[in-house]
Amino acid sequence: MGISIYLKDIGRGARGARPLSRAQSADLLGRVLDGQCTDLEVGAFCIAMRIKGETPEEMAGYLDALDARLARLPASGRPVVVLPSYNGARKLPVLTPLLALLLARKGLPVLVHGTATEDARITARAVFDALGIHASPAGQPVPPGRVHMVPTEALHPGLARLLDARRAIGLRNPAHSLVKLMNPVDGPALVVGSYTHPEYAESMAATFQLTGTHALLLRGTEGEPVADARRTPRMDLFLHGRMERVQEAQTGPLASLPALPASVDAPATAAYIRAVLEGQLPLAEPIARQVDHLVRACKAIEAAADSPSLQRLSA
């Protein structure tokens, strides 16, 4: 069937392009994910959207297409904390596995999904492997108190292929935003969304509100969903489409810097994580605060299942 009908609208440049409706966007991405397009059309889609930019309505439509196709994990006994891990480590160690293991210690089920999008970066999956935690199948539920690492290709091969287009084109495409917004769980879940640039904070917040996704949004460490260990970022919570600021950004000069591993490679990062979990090194305050906010948010999701009114979480 192809997507030329949509390329005519989105491919007219930054000023001439027209936004698609939610239904049109769902149909467009569905065709891309289902392999109904040529490589040339997929490349044109990626470049057109990179120039035009995505609207919240378009992102909601793309998520609709994904929701209908993902190999979703079954619901767990508690809300699943979803940690999308796609950026990896460049200058700072990737501490997404530390966040995941801390949340599991609190009795929460934790899903980490991701794939390598840049060859030069150290991925969370490499750190998990160094910790002895290996990939899990997509069709299994995550028990409370456990961490499952699921590769993107197990959730949907077409989504992984679209992410991989970056290697050929050299530019991000809507898939790189989608993976940080989607909920691959067929049940209660809390998505931890992260961004690197302020404009993405606005579009992600609008999409979470439009789709009614339970989420915590923050500026993560180099795009990973874990708070920067050096300075507490702003954190916004979304429950049933309602936003509440649960953490203000830290201001002013830093009194001291936390002890972080000298190298960002997987063995050094895994050794650091073990030392923190065993109490040999202190847990960085920003990550501790993020854990507290996520635990309280999951309790609020559980309470909301029994009560229509949501409790405020900023106490």
C-alpha positions as CSV (number, residue, x, y, z in Angstrom):
1,M,0.0,0.0,0.0
2,G,2.9,2.4,0.7
3,I,2.7,5.7,2.5
4,S,3.0,8.2,-0.4
5,I,-0.4,9.6,0.5
6,Y,1.0,10.8,3.8
7,L,4.4,11.8,2.6
8,K,2.7,14.5,0.4
9,D,1.5,16.1,3.6
10,I,4.5,15.7,6.0
11,G,7.2,16.1,3.4
12,R,6.7,19.7,2.4
13,G,9.4,21.2,4.6
14,A,9.3,22.9,8.0
15,R,6.8,25.6,6.9
16,G,4.8,23.7,4.2
17,A,4.2,20.4,6.0
18,R,0.8,19.7,7.4
19,P,0.2,17.7,10.6
20,L,-1.7,14.5,10.5
21,S,-4.7,13.5,12.6
22,R,-4.3,10.8,15.3
23,A,-6.1,8.3,13.1
24,Q,-3.9,9.1,10.0
25,S,-0.8,8.8,12.1
26,A,-1.8,5.4,13.4
27,D,-2.4,4.2,9.9
28,L,0.9,5.6,8.7
29,L,3.0,4.0,11.4
30,G,1.1,0.8,11.1
31,R,2.0,0.5,7.5
32,V,5.7,1.2,8.3
33,L,5.7,-1.3,11.2
34,D,4.0,-4.0,9.0
35,G,6.6,-3.7,6.3
36,Q,4.2,-2.3,3.7
37,C,6.8,0.4,2.6
38,T,9.9,0.4,0.6
39,D,13.2,1.3,2.2
40,L,13.0,4.6,0.2
41,E,9.6,5.4,1.7
42,V,10.8,4.7,5.2
43,G,13.8,6.9,4.7
44,A,11.6,9.7,3.4
45,F,9.3,9.3,6.4
46,C,12.2,9.6,8.8
47,I,13.7,12.7,7.2
48,A,10.3,14.4,6.7
49,M,9.4,13.9,10.4
50,R,12.9,15.0,11.5
51,I,12.4,18.3,9.6
52,K,8.7,18.8,10.5
53,G,8.7,17.6,14.1
54,E,5.9,15.5,15.7
55,T,2.8,16.9,17.2
56,P,1.3,15.3,20.4
57,E,-1.7,14.2,18.2
58,E,0.7,12.4,15.8
59,M,2.6,10.8,18.7
60,A,-0.7,9.6,20.2
61,G,-1.6,8.1,16.8
62,Y,1.8,6.4,16.6
63,L,1.3,5.0,20.0
64,D,-2.1,3.7,19.0
65,A,-0.4,1.8,16.1
66,L,2.2,0.4,18.5
67,D,-0.4,-0.7,21.1
68,A,-2.2,-2.8,18.5
69,R,1.0,-4.6,17.5
70,L,3.3,-4.9,20.5
71,A,4.1,-8.3,22.1
72,R,2.8,-7.0,25.4
73,L,3.9,-8.4,28.8
74,P,1.0,-9.7,31.0
75,A,0.0,-7.7,34.0
76,S,1.8,-8.2,37.2
77,G,0.6,-8.3,40.8
78,R,1.6,-4.6,41.2
79,P,2.1,-1.7,38.7
80,V,5.1,-2.4,36.5
81,V,7.7,0.4,36.4
82,V,8.8,0.7,32.7
83,L,12.3,2.0,32.1
84,P,13.1,2.6,28.4
85,S,16.8,2.4,27.9
86,Y,18.1,3.5,24.5
87,N,20.7,6.2,24.9
88,G,23.4,4.4,26.9
89,A,26.5,5.9,28.4
90,R,28.8,8.4,26.7
91,K,30.4,10.5,29.4
92,L,28.6,9.2,32.5
93,P,28.0,5.7,33.6
94,V,24.6,4.3,32.7
95,L,22.9,3.7,36.0
96,T,19.5,2.6,34.7
97,P,20.3,-0.9,36.1
98,L,20.9,0.5,39.5
99,L,17.5,2.3,39.5
100,A,15.8,-0.9,38.3
101,L,17.4,-3.0,41.1
102,L,16.6,-0.4,43.8
103,L,12.9,-0.4,42.7
104,A,12.8,-4.2,42.7
105,R,14.1,-4.2,46.3
106,K,11.1,-2.1,47.1
107,G,8.9,-5.0,45.9
108,L,8.0,-3.5,42.5
109,P,8.1,-5.3,39.1
110,V,10.5,-3.6,36.8
111,L,10.6,-3.8,33.0
112,V,13.7,-2.4,31.2
113,H,13.4,-2.5,27.4
114,G,15.9,-1.2,24.9
115,T,18.3,-1.7,22.1
116,A,21.6,-0.1,21.0
117,T,21.0,2.9,18.8
118,E,24.6,4.1,18.7
119,D,27.5,1.7,18.5
120,A,29.9,3.9,20.5
121,R,27.8,3.9,23.7
122,I,27.7,1.5,26.6
123,T,24.2,0.1,26.9
124,A,22.2,-0.8,30.0
125,R,21.9,-4.4,28.6
126,A,25.7,-4.7,28.7
127,V,25.7,-3.6,32.3
128,F,23.0,-6.1,33.1
129,D,25.0,-8.8,31.5
130,A,28.0,-7.8,33.6
131,L,25.7,-8.1,36.7
132,G,24.5,-11.6,35.6
133,I,21.0,-10.5,34.6
134,H,20.2,-11.5,31.0
135,A,17.4,-10.8,28.6
136,S,13.9,-12.2,29.3
137,P,11.2,-13.2,26.9
138,A,8.5,-10.6,26.1
139,G,5.6,-12.9,26.9
140,Q,6.3,-13.5,30.5
141,P,4.9,-11.3,33.4
142,V,7.4,-9.5,35.6
143,P,6.9,-10.8,39.2
144,P,7.0,-8.1,42.0
145,G,10.5,-7.6,43.2
146,R,12.1,-8.7,39.9
147,V,13.7,-7.0,36.9
148,H,13.1,-8.1,33.4
149,M,15.3,-6.8,30.5
150,V,13.5,-7.2,27.2
151,P,15.1,-6.3,23.9
152,T,13.0,-4.1,21.6
153,E,13.0,-6.6,18.8
154,A,11.2,-9.0,21.1
155,L,8.4,-6.4,21.6
156,H,8.1,-5.7,17.9
157,P,10.7,-6.4,15.2
158,G,9.4,-3.6,13.0
159,L,10.0,-1.1,15.7
160,A,13.6,-2.3,16.1
161,R,14.1,-1.9,12.4
162,L,12.8,1.6,12.4
163,L,15.2,2.5,15.3
164,D,18.0,0.9,13.3
165,A,17.3,3.3,10.4
166,R,19.4,5.9,12.3
167,R,22.5,3.9,11.4
168,A,21.8,4.4,7.7
169,I,20.4,8.0,7.8
170,G,22.3,9.4,10.7
171,L,19.2,11.1,12.2
172,R,16.7,10.3,14.8
173,N,13.1,9.5,13.8
174,P,9.7,9.3,15.7
175,A,10.6,5.8,16.9
176,H,13.3,7.3,19.2
177,S,10.5,9.3,21.0
178,L,7.9,6.5,20.9
179,V,10.0,4.0,22.8
180,K,10.3,6.5,25.7
181,L,6.5,6.9,25.8
182,M,5.1,3.5,25.2
183,N,3.7,1.1,27.7
184,P,4.4,-2.6,26.7
185,V,2.5,-4.0,29.7
186,D,-1.1,-5.3,29.4
187,G,-2.0,-3.9,32.8
188,P,-1.2,-1.2,35.3
189,A,2.2,0.4,34.6
190,L,4.2,3.5,35.3
191,V,6.4,4.7,32.4
192,V,9.6,6.6,33.3
193,G,10.1,9.1,30.4
194,S,13.3,11.0,29.9
195,Y,14.5,13.7,27.6
196,T,17.7,15.6,26.7
197,H,16.3,18.9,25.4
198,P,13.6,21.1,26.9
199,E,11.4,21.0,23.7
200,Y,11.0,17.3,24.1
201,A,9.8,17.8,27.7
202,E,6.9,19.8,26.4
203,S,5.9,17.4,23.6
204,M,6.3,14.3,25.9
205,A,4.2,15.9,28.6
206,A,1.4,16.8,26.1
207,T,1.4,13.2,24.8
208,F,1.2,11.7,28.3
209,Q,-1.7,13.9,29.0
210,L,-3.4,13.2,25.7
211,T,-3.1,9.4,26.1
212,G,-3.7,9.3,29.9
213,T,-0.5,7.4,30.5
214,H,0.8,6.9,34.0
215,A,4.3,8.4,33.8
216,L,7.2,10.1,35.6
217,L,9.0,12.6,33.3
218,L,12.5,14.0,34.0
219,R,15.6,15.1,32.3
220,G,17.6,11.9,32.6
221,T,21.3,11.1,32.5
222,E,22.3,11.5,28.8
223,G,18.8,10.5,27.8
224,E,18.5,7.5,30.2
225,P,15.5,7.3,32.5
226,V,17.6,7.7,35.7
227,A,18.2,10.9,37.5
228,D,21.7,12.5,37.1
229,A,23.6,11.4,40.2
230,R,25.2,14.9,40.4
231,R,22.1,17.1,40.6
232,T,18.4,16.4,41.2
233,P,16.3,17.3,38.1
234,R,12.7,18.4,38.0
235,M,10.3,15.5,38.0
236,D,6.6,15.6,36.8
237,L,4.2,12.9,37.5
238,F,1.2,12.0,35.3
239,L,-1.7,9.9,36.5
240,H,-4.8,9.5,34.4
241,G,-3.6,12.4,32.3
242,R,-3.2,14.8,35.2
243,M,0.2,16.3,35.8
244,E,1.7,17.2,39.2
245,R,5.2,18.5,39.9
246,V,6.6,16.1,42.5
247,Q,10.2,17.4,42.5
248,E,11.7,20.8,41.7
249,A,15.1,21.0,40.1
250,Q,18.0,21.5,42.3
251,T,19.4,25.0,42.1
252,G,22.6,26.7,43.2
253,P,26.1,25.3,43.4
254,L,26.8,21.7,44.3
255,A,28.2,21.2,47.8
256,S,30.0,18.0,46.6
257,L,30.0,15.5,43.8
258,P,29.1,11.8,44.4
259,A,31.7,9.2,43.9
260,L,31.2,7.7,40.5
261,P,33.2,5.1,38.6
262,A,36.2,6.4,36.8
263,S,35.2,4.5,33.6
264,V,31.8,4.2,31.9
265,D,32.5,0.6,30.7
266,A,30.1,-2.2,31.7
267,P,32.4,-4.0,34.2
268,A,33.3,-0.8,36.0
269,T,29.6,0.3,36.1
270,A,28.5,-3.1,37.3
271,A,31.1,-3.0,40.1
272,Y,29.9,0.4,41.2
273,I,26.3,-0.8,41.2
274,R,27.2,-3.8,43.4
275,A,29.0,-1.6,45.8
276,V,26.0,0.8,46.2
277,L,23.6,-2.1,46.6
278,E,25.8,-3.7,49.2
279,G,26.1,-0.4,51.2
280,Q,29.8,0.0,50.4
281,L,29.2,3.2,48.6
282,P,26.4,5.8,49.3
283,L,23.4,6.1,47.0
284,A,23.4,9.4,45.2
285,E,20.6,11.6,46.6
286,P,18.9,12.4,43.2
287,I,18.5,8.7,42.5
288,A,17.2,8.0,46.0
289,R,14.6,10.8,45.5
290,Q,13.6,9.3,42.2
291,V,13.1,5.9,43.8
292,D,10.9,7.4,46.5
293,H,8.7,9.3,43.9
294,L,8.3,6.1,41.9
295,V,7.3,4.0,44.9
296,R,4.8,6.5,46.0
297,A,3.4,6.9,42.5
298,C,2.9,3.1,42.2
299,K,1.1,3.1,45.6
300,A,-1.2,5.9,44.2
301,I,-2.0,3.8,41.1
302,E,-2.9,0.9,43.3
303,A,-5.1,3.2,45.5
304,A,-6.8,4.7,42.5
305,A,-8.0,1.2,41.5
306,D,-10.1,1.3,44.6
307,S,-10.9,5.0,44.8
308,P,-11.7,7.5,42.1
309,S,-9.9,10.3,43.7
310,L,-6.1,10.6,43.4
311,Q,-4.1,11.5,46.4
312,R,-1.6,14.3,46.0
313,L,2.0,13.0,46.0
314,S,4.0,16.1,46.8
315,A,3.8,15.8,50.6
